[in-house]
């Protein structure tokens, strides 16, 4: 019990290191029946990434709230795809009511969307819940979904960290000790090469979602940085020797055959079928990997660079409301409260791997407490929380375009079309012209 309490305290301490800002959305004002209010819930949970749990939660909520009907909608391409779809929906006046907004798009949402101001809405529509946020979240965690001037644009929902998933059987086949996984990137590269040479299978794959989350982790863990402020303005700053060295390490593994450059579907499936020794991705994939793999999946901490401090961006999302209609606002709030309840949060964490942001989850959810006590993979993820930094968020009207350019350069580097140094330098210059 003491060990568990320490782990949860670590989660909160890690969140304190974050400083995110933002604001967003708009909602159609179609009048709804007094008998049943229908609201839309947009998410990024594919079937292999919590989709089944989303459906379970929505069905349970609808059953318990006969006057509300939640319709869930999956958005491909993770948070970039959802944000693009949201932008188009807002322009047409048909946007959703509750949205999973990725932390990396908080600044973009703040500057480009209108949203339902939660504190104002609660004071007017649901005065009995005006203290809900303060009661259920530590101030530093609640601040993750606040703008620089303190406006609450959303509610923290999912927190994740990048970890190293390992196939212990392939490790043993290659003559490696799965109980002693690579702790540094130098050791990882050597292990990946040994797996390739001894088994013929690929040693390593790093996720390639439509974002730069994992790549930010390796760049900043080597002493680089994604963004910096110059004269009060945010500028890209990833074209440094440290960033180039980190990115080139990934490219070199691909070029010598020990690393894989592929879509997530291809890379993850190869790992689950026993053809890849290590995968670097979000702990949010834990439940799916543990269930789907043909071997007992092990989790190790994100590797470090020798002599450098580990820095991992906080992944996951917060919940934003875009309802203007009073009835829809109340219904959307009821749904958000449900998602943040100990019962629902426990199901979400168990069904995905995400770490819950709410206070006292260990006291209020025996299921989650048991999960942490019995699952070493969850314990590893929690141990990484003190190393959290904010997920870089490009500001301004061109934020989405800047993010896409950085995604595109990943393919250039990993496919060997250009060196990491040249590609990053050229991309930084282009992005700063946009910003």
Backbone torsions as a table, in degrees:
resi	resn	phi	psi	omega
1	UNK	NA	-43.8	179.2
2	UNK	-62.9	-39.4	179.9
3	UNK	-62.7	-40.4	179.7
4	UNK	-65.0	-44.7	-178.6
5	UNK	-60.6	-38.8	178.1
6	UNK	-63.9	-40.2	179.7
7	UNK	-62.5	-42.4	-179.6
8	UNK	-69.6	-32.5	176.7
9	UNK	-66.6	-36.0	177.2
10	UNK	-61.7	-40.1	178.8
11	UNK	-57.0	-48.5	-177.9
12	UNK	-67.2	-37.9	179.5
13	UNK	-65.5	-38.0	178.2
14	UNK	-65.4	-39.6	-179.4
15	UNK	-64.7	-26.9	-179.3
16	UNK	-63.9	-24.6	-178.6
17	UNK	-74.2	-10.6	-175.9
18	UNK	-87.9	151.0	175.0
19	UNK	-146.1	86.5	-177.2
20	UNK	-105.3	154.0	178.2
21	UNK	-137.4	161.4	176.7
22	UNK	163.4	-175.5	-178.5
23	UNK	-178.7	139.7	-175.1
24	UNK	-164.8	168.9	153.1
25	UNK	92.4	175.5	-177.6
26	UNK	-151.9	159.7	-172.4
27	UNK	-142.3	144.0	175.4
28	UNK	-72.3	155.4	-173.4
29	UNK	-112.3	30.5	178.6
30	UNK	-60.9	129.5	-179.1
31	UNK	-71.0	140.1	-179.0
32	UNK	-114.3	162.3	-179.5
33	UNK	-66.7	146.4	177.3
34	UNK	-67.8	-20.4	-176.5
35	UNK	-82.8	-38.7	-179.7
36	UNK	-145.5	128.9	177.8
37	UNK	-105.9	127.2	179.1
38	UNK	-102.1	130.5	177.3
39	UNK	-129.5	154.4	178.7
40	UNK	-104.8	139.5	178.0
41	UNK	-120.1	113.5	179.1
42	UNK	-96.8	136.3	-178.3
43	UNK	-145.9	173.8	-179.7
44	UNK	-117.1	17.0	-174.8
45	UNK	-84.2	96.5	174.9
46	UNK	-68.0	168.9	-178.4
47	UNK	-57.1	-33.1	179.8
48	UNK	-91.5	9.3	-175.3
49	UNK	-142.8	48.9	175.6
50	UNK	94.0	2.2	-178.8
51	UNK	-58.1	-42.4	179.9
52	UNK	-64.5	-36.7	179.2
53	UNK	-68.7	-37.9	175.7
54	UNK	-58.1	-47.7	-179.7
55	UNK	-61.6	-40.2	179.1
56	UNK	-63.8	-44.3	-179.1
57	UNK	-66.4	-42.7	179.6
58	UNK	-63.8	-43.7	179.8
59	UNK	-63.2	-40.9	179.8
60	UNK	-65.8	-42.3	178.6
61	UNK	-63.2	-46.8	-178.8
62	UNK	-60.9	-36.2	179.1
63	UNK	-66.4	-38.7	-177.6
64	UNK	-82.6	-14.0	-178.3
65	UNK	-128.7	79.8	-175.8
66	UNK	-62.1	-17.6	179.7
67	UNK	-93.1	1.9	179.3
68	UNK	-130.3	137.7	174.2
69	UNK	-124.2	115.8	176.8
70	UNK	-93.6	129.3	175.8
71	UNK	-111.9	117.8	-177.7
72	UNK	-91.7	147.2	179.8
73	UNK	-137.0	121.9	177.6
74	UNK	-82.0	136.0	177.6
75	UNK	-115.3	117.9	179.2
76	UNK	-69.3	171.7	178.2
77	UNK	64.8	29.0	174.8
78	UNK	52.2	-145.0	-170.4
79	UNK	-72.1	-28.1	176.3
80	UNK	-65.0	-45.6	179.3
81	UNK	-64.3	-42.7	179.4
82	UNK	-63.3	-43.4	-178.4
83	UNK	-64.7	-39.7	176.9
84	UNK	-64.4	-43.3	178.3
85	UNK	-64.5	-38.4	179.5
86	UNK	-65.1	-40.8	179.0
87	UNK	-60.7	-43.1	179.0
88	UNK	-68.0	-39.4	-179.6
89	UNK	-65.0	-41.9	179.4
90	UNK	-62.4	-40.4	179.9
91	UNK	-62.7	-30.8	-179.0
92	UNK	-93.2	-4.5	179.2
93	UNK	76.8	20.6	-177.2
94	UNK	-126.6	37.9	-177.2
95	UNK	-75.3	164.7	-177.4
96	UNK	-76.8	-177.7	-178.8
97	UNK	-101.7	-42.3	179.1
98	UNK	-127.5	134.9	-174.3
99	UNK	-135.2	138.5	169.0
100	UNK	-82.1	105.6	179.6
101	UNK	-100.2	126.5	179.5
102	UNK	-68.2	144.7	-179.4
103	UNK	-55.7	-35.4	-176.1
104	UNK	-70.7	-12.3	179.2
105	UNK	-107.3	13.2	-178.5
106	UNK	-62.3	-45.9	179.3
107	UNK	-65.1	-40.8	179.9
108	UNK	-64.1	-44.7	178.4
109	UNK	-62.7	-36.9	-178.6
110	UNK	-62.5	-37.4	-173.3
111	UNK	-96.1	-14.2	-172.0
112	UNK	-121.9	-14.7	-179.3
113	UNK	-118.3	155.5	168.1
114	UNK	-96.7	148.2	-175.5
115	UNK	-142.7	168.0	176.2
116	UNK	-81.9	115.4	178.3
117	UNK	-69.7	112.7	-172.2
118	UNK	-63.6	-46.1	-177.8
119	UNK	-63.2	-42.1	178.7
120	UNK	-66.8	-41.5	-179.7
121	UNK	-63.3	-44.8	-179.2
122	UNK	-64.4	-42.1	-179.8
123	UNK	-61.8	-33.4	-177.1
124	UNK	-89.2	-46.7	-171.2
125	UNK	-96.5	-34.7	-176.4
126	UNK	-135.5	65.1	-175.9
127	UNK	-57.3	-25.5	179.2
128	UNK	-67.8	-17.6	-178.6
129	UNK	-108.1	13.6	-174.5
130	UNK	-62.9	-20.5	179.0
131	UNK	-103.4	8.9	-175.8
132	UNK	-58.7	-46.6	-176.1
133	UNK	-63.9	-46.1	-179.0
134	UNK	-64.6	-33.6	-178.0
135	UNK	-75.3	-29.4	-171.1
136	UNK	-105.9	-7.0	-179.3
137	UNK	-135.4	140.8	172.0
138	UNK	-66.0	148.2	-177.4
139	UNK	-53.6	-41.3	-178.9
140	UNK	-68.2	-31.9	178.0
141	UNK	-74.9	-42.9	178.9
142	UNK	-61.5	-32.5	-178.7
143	UNK	-67.2	-15.8	179.0
144	UNK	-61.8	-27.2	-178.7
145	UNK	-110.2	32.3	178.1
146	UNK	-117.1	150.9	174.1
147	UNK	-75.9	172.1	-179.9
148	UNK	-60.4	-29.6	-179.7
149	UNK	-93.0	13.1	170.9
150	UNK	89.7	8.6	178.8
151	UNK	-77.3	132.3	-178.7
152	UNK	-86.2	104.5	-176.3
153	UNK	-96.0	-8.2	-179.6
154	UNK	-167.9	-175.3	-178.8
155	UNK	-123.2	125.1	178.2
156	UNK	-53.4	136.6	-177.8
157	UNK	-129.6	-54.2	-175.6
158	UNK	-126.7	133.4	175.6
159	UNK	-124.9	132.4	179.2
160	UNK	-139.0	161.2	176.3
161	UNK	-131.4	151.5	175.5
162	UNK	-76.7	137.4	179.3
163	UNK	-136.2	173.5	178.7
164	UNK	-108.2	112.6	175.4
165	UNK	-86.9	137.2	-173.1
166	UNK	-127.5	140.4	172.0
167	UNK	-95.4	101.8	-175.6
168	UNK	-65.3	-29.1	-179.4
169	UNK	-69.2	-41.0	178.8
170	UNK	-70.7	-33.9	175.9
171	UNK	-60.3	-49.7	-178.2
172	UNK	-63.2	-39.4	179.3
173	UNK	-62.1	-32.3	-179.1
174	UNK	-88.2	1.2	180.0
175	UNK	83.5	19.2	178.6
176	UNK	-103.1	156.7	-179.6
177	UNK	-96.9	109.3	-179.2
178	UNK	-65.6	-19.9	178.4
179	UNK	-81.7	-7.1	177.7
180	UNK	-128.3	69.0	-175.7
181	UNK	-68.5	163.4	179.6
182	UNK	-58.1	134.3	178.6
183	UNK	-103.9	-21.0	178.7
184	UNK	-122.8	163.8	178.4
185	UNK	-68.9	-27.8	175.7
186	UNK	-66.1	-43.7	177.8
187	UNK	-66.4	-37.0	179.2
188	UNK	-64.0	-45.7	-180.0
189	UNK	-61.2	-39.9	179.1
190	UNK	-66.7	-41.3	179.1
191	UNK	-66.0	-41.2	179.2
192	UNK	-61.9	-41.0	179.3
193	UNK	-66.1	-39.6	179.8
194	UNK	-67.1	-39.1	176.7
195	UNK	-61.1	-43.9	179.9
196	UNK	-63.7	-45.1	-176.8
197	UNK	-70.6	-37.4	-174.5
198	UNK	-86.9	-28.6	-174.6
199	UNK	-119.4	-19.7	-176.3
200	UNK	85.2	-7.4	178.7
201	UNK	-90.3	165.6	-178.9
202	UNK	-77.1	142.4	-177.4
203	UNK	-85.8	-34.1	-169.0
204	UNK	-149.7	143.7	172.3
205	UNK	-141.2	130.8	173.9
206	UNK	-107.0	135.0	-175.9
207	UNK	-49.1	147.2	178.2
208	UNK	-130.5	55.4	173.3
209	UNK	-67.8	172.7	177.7
210	UNK	-80.8	55.0	175.0
211	UNK	-159.7	179.0	-176.3
212	UNK	-119.9	26.9	-174.2
213	UNK	-61.5	-55.3	-177.7
214	UNK	-66.8	-36.9	179.2
215	UNK	-66.5	-36.6	175.6
216	UNK	-60.8	-39.3	-179.1
217	UNK	-61.0	-43.5	-177.7
218	UNK	-75.0	-34.3	178.7
219	UNK	-66.4	-49.0	-176.0
220	UNK	-75.9	-23.4	175.3
221	UNK	-71.9	-17.0	176.2
222	UNK	-98.1	10.2	176.7
223	UNK	96.6	1.8	177.7
224	UNK	-83.5	-179.5	177.3
225	UNK	-146.4	150.1	-179.3
226	UNK	-86.7	-42.6	-175.9
227	UNK	-135.4	156.4	173.6
228	UNK	-149.3	160.7	178.3
229	UNK	-103.4	128.5	177.4
230	UNK	-125.2	116.8	-177.4
231	UNK	53.5	40.2	176.7
232	UNK	81.6	0.0	-179.3
233	UNK	-112.2	142.0	-179.9
234	UNK	-80.7	131.5	178.0
235	UNK	-132.2	150.9	174.4
236	UNK	-69.3	142.6	-177.1
237	UNK	-143.0	29.0	-173.5
238	UNK	-89.3	-3.8	-178.6
239	UNK	-89.6	68.5	179.4
240	UNK	-120.2	162.0	177.8
241	UNK	-56.9	-36.7	-179.2
242	UNK	-66.2	-42.6	179.3
243	UNK	-66.8	-42.6	179.8
244	UNK	-63.0	-40.0	179.0
245	UNK	-62.4	-43.8	-179.0
246	UNK	-65.4	-46.2	-178.7
247	UNK	-67.6	-37.4	-179.3
248	UNK	-66.4	-31.3	177.0
249	UNK	-59.8	-42.1	177.8
250	UNK	-65.1	-44.1	-178.6
251	UNK	-64.3	-38.6	-179.6
252	UNK	-64.3	-37.5	177.3
253	UNK	-64.7	-38.8	177.6
254	UNK	-64.2	-43.8	-176.5
255	UNK	-66.6	-34.2	179.7
256	UNK	-89.4	2.6	174.9
257	UNK	88.9	-4.7	-179.5
258	UNK	-86.5	-14.1	177.9
259	UNK	-116.7	160.2	-176.8
260	UNK	-119.2	131.5	172.3
261	UNK	-114.2	107.8	-173.4
262	UNK	-158.7	176.5	174.4
263	UNK	-71.2	160.5	177.7
264	UNK	-58.6	-42.5	-179.2
265	UNK	-58.2	-43.7	179.6
266	UNK	-69.1	-45.7	-177.4
267	UNK	-66.3	-46.0	-179.7
268	UNK	-66.2	-40.5	-179.2
269	UNK	-66.4	-37.9	177.4
270	UNK	-63.1	-38.8	178.1
271	UNK	-66.3	-47.8	-177.4
272	UNK	-64.0	-29.0	179.5
273	UNK	-87.5	1.7	175.5
274	UNK	90.9	17.5	-175.9
275	UNK	-105.6	-0.2	177.0
276	UNK	-133.9	133.4	-174.5
277	UNK	-78.7	-36.6	-176.4
278	UNK	-140.1	142.1	175.6
279	UNK	-131.8	129.2	175.2
280	UNK	-101.1	115.3	179.2
281	UNK	-159.8	-172.2	-176.0
282	UNK	-73.3	146.6	174.2
283	UNK	-64.5	-14.8	176.0
284	UNK	-62.4	-15.0	177.3
285	UNK	-90.3	-0.3	-173.4
286	UNK	-53.8	-53.4	-174.6
287	UNK	-61.0	-43.7	179.9
288	UNK	-64.6	-43.3	-179.9
289	UNK	-65.1	-44.4	-179.4
290	UNK	-62.9	-33.4	-178.2
291	UNK	-80.9	-36.0	-169.7
292	UNK	-96.4	-22.9	-175.6
293	UNK	-69.3	151.8	178.1
294	UNK	-88.1	16.0	-177.3
295	UNK	-152.1	163.1	178.6
296	UNK	-74.4	110.3	-175.9
297	UNK	-73.2	133.0	175.0
298	UNK	-111.9	150.6	178.6
299	UNK	-120.2	133.2	175.2
300	UNK	-121.9	160.6	178.8
301	UNK	-66.3	153.7	174.9
302	UNK	-57.9	130.0	-176.2
303	UNK	-63.7	158.3	178.3
304	UNK	-111.3	169.0	167.8
305	UNK	-100.4	136.4	-175.4
306	UNK	-54.8	129.0	178.3
307	UNK	80.7	0.7	-178.4
308	UNK	-111.6	159.2	179.6
309	UNK	-91.0	131.7	178.5
310	UNK	-65.8	130.1	176.4
311	UNK	-134.7	119.7	-179.9
312	UNK	-125.2	129.1	179.7
313	UNK	-71.9	142.8	177.7
314	UNK	-70.6	120.9	177.3
315	UNK	-96.6	-177.8	178.8
316	UNK	104.8	-152.2	-172.3
317	UNK	-158.0	167.0	172.0
318	UNK	-125.3	162.1	-176.7
319	UNK	-97.4	126.6	176.9
320	UNK	-113.1	148.0	176.9
321	UNK	-111.8	137.9	-179.1
322	UNK	-122.6	15.7	-178.8
323	UNK	-80.8	139.2	172.7
324	UNK	-110.2	-38.5	178.1
325	UNK	-58.7	131.8	-176.2
326	UNK	-57.1	-44.4	-178.4
327	UNK	-64.2	-41.1	-180.0
328	UNK	-69.5	-36.8	177.8
329	UNK	-60.1	-46.0	-179.9
330	UNK	-64.1	-41.5	179.9
331	UNK	-66.5	-43.6	179.8
332	UNK	-63.0	-38.4	178.8
333	UNK	-66.3	-40.1	177.3
334	UNK	-59.9	-39.2	-179.7
335	UNK	-69.0	-42.4	178.2
336	UNK	-61.6	-44.1	178.0
337	UNK	-58.9	-40.7	179.4
338	UNK	-63.5	-46.4	-179.1
339	UNK	-60.8	-30.2	-179.0
340	UNK	-90.5	-0.1	-179.8
341	UNK	-70.9	153.7	-180.0
342	UNK	-54.5	-40.9	-178.8
343	UNK	-63.6	-51.2	-177.4
344	UNK	-69.8	-39.8	-179.7
345	UNK	-64.0	-37.2	177.4
346	UNK	-64.2	-42.7	177.9
347	UNK	-63.3	-41.4	-178.7
348	UNK	-65.5	-44.6	-180.0
349	UNK	-67.6	-40.8	179.7
350	UNK	-68.2	-38.9	-176.6
351	UNK	-79.8	-11.8	-179.7
352	UNK	-122.7	-68.1	-172.5
353	UNK	138.4	-9.2	177.6
354	UNK	-59.9	150.6	178.9
355	UNK	-96.5	131.6	-175.3
356	UNK	-74.9	139.1	-179.1
357	UNK	-92.5	-9.2	-174.5
358	UNK	-75.6	154.8	179.8
359	UNK	-71.8	149.7	169.4
360	UNK	54.9	32.2	-180.0
361	UNK	-62.3	-31.1	-179.0
362	UNK	-70.0	-28.7	179.9
363	UNK	-81.5	-33.2	-173.5
364	UNK	-96.2	-10.3	-179.3
365	UNK	-134.4	95.6	176.8
366	UNK	-58.2	-30.9	-179.3
367	UNK	-63.8	-45.7	-179.7
368	UNK	-69.4	-38.7	178.0
369	UNK	-59.4	-43.1	179.3
370	UNK	-65.8	-38.1	179.3
371	UNK	-59.7	-47.6	-177.8
372	UNK	-66.4	-40.4	-178.0
373	UNK	-66.3	-32.0	-172.8
374	UNK	-103.8	-11.3	-175.6
375	UNK	-113.7	107.7	-178.3
376	UNK	-66.4	-28.3	179.3
377	UNK	-64.1	-38.1	176.9
378	UNK	-67.3	-39.9	179.9
379	UNK	-62.0	-38.7	178.1
380	UNK	-62.6	-44.4	-179.9
381	UNK	-61.6	-44.8	179.7
382	UNK	-62.8	-31.9	-179.0
383	UNK	-69.1	-16.4	-179.3
384	UNK	-86.8	-12.6	-173.8
385	UNK	-56.0	-35.5	179.1
386	UNK	-64.3	-13.5	-177.5
387	UNK	-97.3	13.4	-177.6
388	UNK	-70.1	141.9	168.4
389	UNK	-130.5	169.1	-178.3
390	UNK	-75.1	148.5	176.2
391	UNK	-76.6	121.3	-175.9
392	UNK	-55.6	131.7	-176.5
393	UNK	-128.6	111.3	179.6
394	UNK	-71.3	129.1	-179.1
395	UNK	-89.3	176.8	171.8
396	UNK	84.5	172.4	-177.8
397	UNK	-66.1	-21.8	-179.1
398	UNK	-99.9	15.5	-178.0
399	UNK	-59.1	-42.1	179.0
400	UNK	-64.4	-39.8	179.7
401	UNK	-66.9	-39.4	177.7
402	UNK	-63.2	-43.6	178.3
403	UNK	-60.4	-42.6	-179.3
404	UNK	-64.7	-37.8	179.3
405	UNK	-63.2	-37.3	179.0
406	UNK	-72.9	-31.1	174.3
407	UNK	-67.6	-42.2	-178.4
408	UNK	-64.1	-36.7	-177.9
409	UNK	-69.1	-22.7	175.6
410	UNK	-59.0	-43.8	179.6
411	UNK	-66.7	-38.2	178.8
412	UNK	-60.4	-45.6	-177.6
413	UNK	-71.4	-49.6	-175.4
414	UNK	-69.6	-26.5	178.3
415	UNK	-84.6	-3.8	176.9
416	UNK	80.2	14.9	-179.4
417	UNK	-72.1	-25.6	177.5
418	UNK	-156.4	160.3	178.2
419	UNK	-72.1	156.7	179.2
420	UNK	-61.1	-39.2	-179.3
421	UNK	-59.8	-51.5	-178.1
422	UNK	-67.2	-45.1	-175.9
423	UNK	-64.9	-42.6	-180.0
424	UNK	-67.6	-40.1	179.7
425	UNK	-62.0	-47.3	-179.6
426	UNK	-64.3	-40.4	-178.8
427	UNK	-69.2	-39.3	178.2
428	UNK	-60.8	-43.3	-179.9
429	UNK	-61.7	-43.0	-179.8
430	UNK	-65.7	-43.1	-179.2
431	UNK	-65.0	-41.3	-178.9
432	UNK	-67.3	-27.0	174.1
433	UNK	-67.8	-36.6	177.7
434	UNK	-68.6	-43.7	-175.0
435	UNK	-74.1	NA	NA
